[in-house]
Amino acid sequence: MERRTIGAGALAVGAVGLGCMPMSWGYSGSRQRGEESLRAVHRALDLGVTLLDTADMYGPFTNELLLGRVLRERRAEAFVSTKVGLLVGDQHIVANGRPGYVKRACDASLRRLQTDVIDLYQLHRADPEVPVEETWGAMAELVQAGKVRALGLCAVGARGGRRSGARLHDATLRQLQRVQQVFPVSAVEAELSVWSPEALESLLPWCAARGVGFLAAMPLGNGFLSGTLTPGEGFEPDDLRARHPRFTAEMMAANQPIVAGLRRVAGRQGGGGVTVAQVALAWVLAQGRHVVPVPGTKQGRWVAENAGAVEVRLTAEDLAELGQLPAAQGSWD
């Protein structure tokens, strides 16, 4: 697979990554598919999909434990990205950026992942009660201690819509400017897709100008941009899409023109066989050599399809058409 680099340290990864969250958290049936998820991770590594993106809160903890079962056998083939800063309670999620906690959490992640070093350690959310510089300073000490190779800031969480996305990215840019004074940022992770393109306005250019890698989270719009979901499709209560405004029957129907546009572009690809999802990922890949889409899945067949997006070559006409797709309807604004 094509390789791309993350940060000034030139950390090399496959051009498409693997988001591991669906394997244990956030989607229906996640907790019941451990063996299937393990096969999906092995399939990813076989295909050169080296960036495995997880977090201690996914499960919580079970996602890292699952990856650890693969890493104990294939650590040299993987680029491990995990996150710190969020705690899952009985009814809510809270931020914790206290330096002592960050260091303890890193040690716990290393044990669960069965590795001696984390390639990319990301701050999942800044703690409003702790200056972000203090949290980042503790993370920098982990690099100096040899437990972490590089640091990243995660801005995932814009709840759809240009106004909320712009507000999130403005806040993230302020945080980036502050932490950059403490220790270099190697990567930023934020939502980016044809139906959530807000990062193109300021966050992506900021990264490009500074040699910072950009990990595109949710590049398939929580599955909608794969073209495999139908309006009115029900979601289990534990599925995050059950509460997402874009996944009501009405909004899924209203957003079908976006999928139709992706399908038209897929149909123009020479030789056929290119899927809607691959076109959506190819659009993300085309946004810059520093961009690595990280689609999440727990099934090996989708891992293989997603990896195939690196072979899709979008023309100027394709990109122009995708750039003119209607704005997604349904947001948290």
Secondary structure, DSSP 4 states (H G I P E B T S, - for coil): --EEEETTTTEEEESS-EE-GGGTSSSTTGGG-HHHHHHHHHHHHHTT--EEE--TTTTTTHHHHHHHHHHHHHGGG-EEEEEESEEE-SS-EEE---HHHHHHHHHHHHHHHT-S-EEEEEE-S--TTS-HHHHHHHHHHHHHTTSEEEEEEE-----SSHHHHHHHHHHHHHHHHHHTTTS---EEEEE-BTTB-GGGTTHHHHHHHHT-EEEEESTTGGGGGGT---TT----TTSGGGG-GGGSHHHHHHTHHHHHHHHHHHHHSTTS---HHHHHHHHHHTT-TTEEEE-B-S-HHHHHHHHGGGG----HHHHHHHHTSPPPP----
